[in-house]
Amino acid sequence: MGSSGTVIRQARTGGQQGLGAPAASAAAGRPARWVARLVGLFLAVLLVVGIGVGMAPAEPQAPVYSASEQVQLDAEGRYRALAADARAAAAADPALAGTLQAVADDLAAQADAVALPRSPAPSGSPAGPTPAASPTPASATPQAVDPSAASAPVGAAEVLHLLHDSALRSLRDAVGAAPGPARVLASAGAGQWRHAALLGAALDVDAALPSADALPAADLAAGTGLFAGADRDPAVPSAHASPGSEPGPGAPPGGVPADCDGTPQGPEADRQALLSAKTAEDRARFGYEVAAALLPDTPALLARSSVHGTAADAAADRLADLCVPPAPAPAGFVIGGDFRADPAAALRDLEQEHAGLYAGLIPAVGPDTRAWAVAAFNAAAQRSLDAGTPLGPFPGLQDAPEPSAPEDPADGE
């Protein structure tokens, strides 16, 4: 019995120990569950915060423009500022109000044409460009202004100075801009050139612009000579200097360089553009010679014939530099009855066609020939205006045909 009691007591003791094990395990599990809950809550808070940050509107990034786009922005700001100056000068000078207002109107149209596309306003917003999509041109960035200077109105003489500089810079910008904007910038420059000449005449002062026919393409390409002070922003790369301003090494005038092996050089588009230009200038030279025999102002007509002959020779020299032997000028071209009936009108149409031709060549040629095309276009646009074509915001762009193959010349009239 003693042994039995001992056995029973041991069994009860063992049973009590077995019943206490689950309670101890439960107590030990509570901290783990609290830790798990805290970790889960922390992760949930992180998730909510992360979603909120992701949905927050991002700060608008400053737009990045290409070199050509920056040229357009600068030109737009310059044109708008100059238009405002011209309007102010017109209000202060009634005698020149008409001339200055025409300058302002054309500059405003040119500013609209070179402006970069604006993004449409969001739905429900007022019409017009949004601040982020309507950048301020670099040249129009507000600057500190002397109050005494700000109160002084801009005079016509100052407008002439600014117009002169803007014309040169627009032509210079056209040399390095993208093909589409280049022809608009060149046309704007030609229009501003003309307005500067007219305003100078109205003021009886020298507009400091040479004959457009004598404008060196090499200076336009390199930013030297007349264009030394009209350089673009330093961030804009300079265009290549145009070859062909002088005959190649060892070449006689109009002949191919001695090192040519019979293989044409340069882009095909450049060669076709120069061939088209040479033929057009040869035709104009002949047309003015015929008109000199039909109209009373013979010396002036023969002088203009010589100008076109010089332009044809310049195109021939550039062809020679590309190892393309230029064909000699034909003896004559077919002259229609309408030319004989009204030579003055026929010459005006001819000059207008030339301006359109060169406007089409500007985007077609490569960078090595662009300066020549821009200079030739400006000269053609000024000749067209001299012949009686009305001056508008964009000389030469009313009809700008694509480069075409030269016409077949006739052996005589």
DRENVORO-447378 format. One line per 10 residues: number of its first residue (from 1); for each residue x, y, z of C-alpha. Coordinates in pm, whole numbers, plus 50000, padded with zeros to 5 digits. Layout:
<atoms>
NUM	X,Y,Z  ...
</atoms>
This chain:
<atoms>
1	50000,50000,50000  50283,50235,50077  50422,50184,49739  50082,50233,49586  50041,50572,49759  50377,50675,49638  50280,50585,49286  49954,50781,49312  50127,51092,49450  50382,51078,49173
11	50111,51043,48914  49922,51348,49048  50239,51549,49060  50314,51455,48703  49955,51540,48600  49979,51887,48752  50301,51947,48567  50135,51840,48236  49837,52073,48289  50066,52376,48344
21	50250,52343,48002  49972,52495,47774  49938,52802,47998  50308,52872,47982  50308,52827,47602  50017,53071,47560  50191,53329,47775  50504,53297,47569  50309,53343,47236  50147,53677,47328
31	50460,53894,47264  50513,53729,46924  50155,53808,46818  50191,54171,46928  50513,54201,46733  50347,54056,46424  50056,54301,46458  50292,54596,46497  50493,54489,46192  50173,54457,45988
41	50049,54798,46100  50386,54950,46013  50377,54795,45666  50022,54922,45611  50126,55275,45705  50421,55255,45466  50191,55134,45187  49945,55421,45239  50222,55680,45251  50382,55535,44938
51	50054,55551,44746  50005,55912,44856  50352,56011,44741  50296,55839,44408  49970,56024,44353  50113,56366,44443  50165,56586,44135  50526,56597,44019  50707,56925,44000  50700,57057,43640
61	51029,57002,43465  51193,57288,43281  51154,57231,42905  51465,57140,42710  51489,57289,42362  51703,57198,42066  51936,57458,41920  51691,57529,41638  51398,57563,41880  51596,57806,42093
71	51662,58014,41782  51285,58027,41722  51217,58128,42082  51475,58404,42065  51341,58528,41731  50984,58531,41859  51080,58738,42163  51287,58975,41952  51011,59026,41695  50743,59090,41958
81	50961,59337,42150  51050,59522,41830  50685,59531,41722  50596,59695,42053  50876,59948,42004  50753,60026,41652  50398,60084,41778  50525,60316,42051  50733,60508,41798  50432,60532,41564
91	50222,60683,41842  50494,60939,41915  50564,61034,41552  50248,61091,41343  50453,61173,41033  50599,60821,41030  50303,60644,41188  50206,60458,40871  50557,60331,40804  50614,60227,41164
101	50275,60061,41201  50344,59851,40889  50672,59744,41050  50489,59647,41371  50219,59450,41187  50470,59248,40985  50684,59178,41293  50379,59050,41482  50296,58812,41196  50657,58693,41183
111	50658,58633,41559  50348,58416,41525  50509,58221,41241  50832,58135,41424  50663,58060,41757  50687,57702,41882  50357,57507,41900  50171,57558,42226  49998,57273,42412  49617,57303,42428
121	49466,57413,42759  49326,57131,42982  48953,57060,42960  48756,57313,43162  49041,57566,43167  49028,57901,42992  49143,57897,42634  49503,57987,42566  49847,57845,42641  49926,57719,42986
131	50227,57863,43169  50423,57540,43139  50350,57510,42767  50412,57873,42680  50778,57937,42760  50917,58284,42771  51169,58342,42494  51522,58378,42623  51558,58718,42464  51234,58832,42628
141	51342,58748,42983  51263,59048,43202  51569,59251,43288  51628,59527,43541  51526,59851,43376  51631,60201,43470  51306,60389,43550  51426,60698,43366  51506,60491,43057  51174,60307,43076
151	50980,60633,43065  51159,60753,42749  50967,60652,42434  51151,60461,42162  51211,60680,41859  51203,60589,41492  51583,60606,41471  51615,60345,41747  51358,60126,41572  51569,60149,41255
161	51879,60038,41445  51697,59743,41604  51535,59650,41272  51873,59649,41099  52019,59417,41365  51716,59187,41364  51726,59152,40985  52090,59043,40992  52039,58807,41283  51734,58648,41120
171	51932,58574,40804  52218,58438,41014  51978,58222,41217  51829,58082,40898  52167,57930,40809  52170,57696,41110  51799,57641,41181  51595,57333,41093  51480,57330,40727  51119,57440,40786
181	51188,57729,41025  51493,57829,40819  51287,57950,40524  51053,58144,40756  51347,58307,40934  51507,58393,40600  51184,58546,40473  51138,58742,40795  51496,58867,40763  51434,58975,40403
191	51118,59159,40507  51295,59333,40794  51581,59423,40560  51332,59592,40329  51153,59771,40612  51488,59900,40740  51571,60037,40396  51230,60208,40370  51248,60351,40721  51600,60478,40658
201	51479,60652,40343  51188,60807,40535  51431,60933,40800  51681,61042,40534  51956,60837,40699  52171,60550,40580  52023,60215,40686  52378,60067,40681  52273,59781,40456  52471,59697,40140
211	52320,59588,39814  52164,59248,39877  52321,59125,39552  52667,59189,39699  52606,59007,40028  52893,58757,40076  52765,58409,40155  53098,58330,40325  53040,58608,40581  52685,58489,40637
221	52809,58135,40702  53095,58232,40931  52936,58525,41112  53202,58768,40990  53194,59102,40812  52846,59252,40819  52728,58961,41037  53003,58986,41298  52768,59159,41541  52464,58949,41454
231	52587,58616,41585  52349,58372,41742  52350,58255,42101  52682,58078,42176  52488,57758,42250  52379,57740,41887  52642,57571,41672  52771,57769,41378  52687,57647,41032  52954,57516,40803
241	53124,57773,40590  52986,57743,40241  53229,57632,39977  53230,57781,39632  53281,58148,39711  53613,58118,39529  53713,57874,39257  53883,57560,39384  54263,57529,39401  54422,57533,39061
251	54091,57594,38884  54038,57868,38629  53726,58083,38683  53424,57864,38614  53641,57553,38582  53660,57246,38806  53947,57217,39057  54259,57038,38938  54214,56757,39192  53869,56650,39066
261	53870,56297,38924  53543,56327,38733  53325,56211,39025  53071,56470,39143  53113,56568,39507  52865,56677,39772  52496,56595,39812  52287,56545,39501  52034,56798,39635  52305,57066,39643
271	52410,56997,39286  52051,57005,39159  51981,57327,39349  52285,57496,39195  52194,57373,38847  51840,57508,38888  51970,57841,39013  52224,57876,38731  51963,57809,38465  51716,58051,38625
281	51980,58324,38645  52087,58266,38283  51724,58303,38174  51687,58624,38375  52007,58765,38227  51873,58703,37877  51527,58836,37965  51667,59169,38084  51875,59198,37769  51561,59156,37561
291	51370,59402,37780  51650,59658,37735  51567,59662,37365  51195,59712,37435  51188,59958,37727  51333,60309,37754  51556,60263,38063  51822,60064,37882  52121,60123,38116  51929,60015,38429
301	51797,59704,38255  52141,59606,38129  52281,59660,38480  52019,59423,38619  52105,59173,38345  52466,59190,38462  52354,59123,38822  52179,58803,38712  52482,58706,38505  52703,58742,38813
311	52463,58524,39013  52477,58259,38739  52857,58268,38748  52854,58227,39128  52636,57917,39096  52870,57784,38826  53171,57833,39055  52999,57638,39331  52916,57359,39088  53281,57351,38984
321	53385,57315,39348  53160,57007,39358  53346,56870,39055  53051,56936,38823  53165,57113,38506  52910,57391,38450  52757,57407,38105  52811,57736,37924  52518,57976,37914  52300,57919,37608
331	52280,58181,37337  51920,58257,37427  51584,58135,37557  51237,58131,37409  51061,58461,37470  50681,58447,37467  50440,58697,37324  50326,58809,37671  50683,58915,37749  50696,59138,37441
341	50349,59273,37514  50434,59388,37868  50804,59345,37948  50780,59527,38285  50508,59292,38411  50699,58992,38275  51014,59099,38459  50817,59147,38781  50677,58795,38748  51024,58662,38670
351	51172,58819,38984  50885,58689,39197  50944,58339,39061  51312,58368,39151  51231,58458,39510  51001,58156,39530  51265,57932,39374  51533,58027,39626  51286,58000,39914  51233,57640,39810
361	51607,57577,39789  51674,57683,40150  51525,57370,40312  51640,57145,40027  52016,57198,40039  52265,57069,40292  52447,57274,40557  52745,57346,40332  52523,57523,40079  52262,57676,40311
371	52436,58014,40351  52454,58055,39973  52083,57972,39943  51987,58221,40217  52198,58501,40068  52067,58430,39718  51710,58424,39849  51747,58761,40020  51889,58911,39700  51605,58764,39494
381	51344,58887,39743  51484,59242,39730  51489,59234,39347  51130,59113,39347  51027,59402,39571  51224,59643,39350  51027,59514,39052  50695,59602,39218  50593,59296,39422  50399,59425,39726
391	50584,59402,40057  50424,59161,40303  50539,58984,40619  50696,58695,40424  50862,58795,40097  50916,58502,39865  50693,58256,40054  50371,58319,39867  50479,58059,39612  50792,57860,39692
401	50828,57578,39437  51038,57274,39505  51371,57257,39320  51311,57137,38969  51526,57029,38682  51657,57312,38464  51446,57406,38166  51571,57326,37821  51717,57641,37667  51650,57750,37314
411	51922,57846,37072  51774,58188,37023  51464,58392,37068
</atoms>
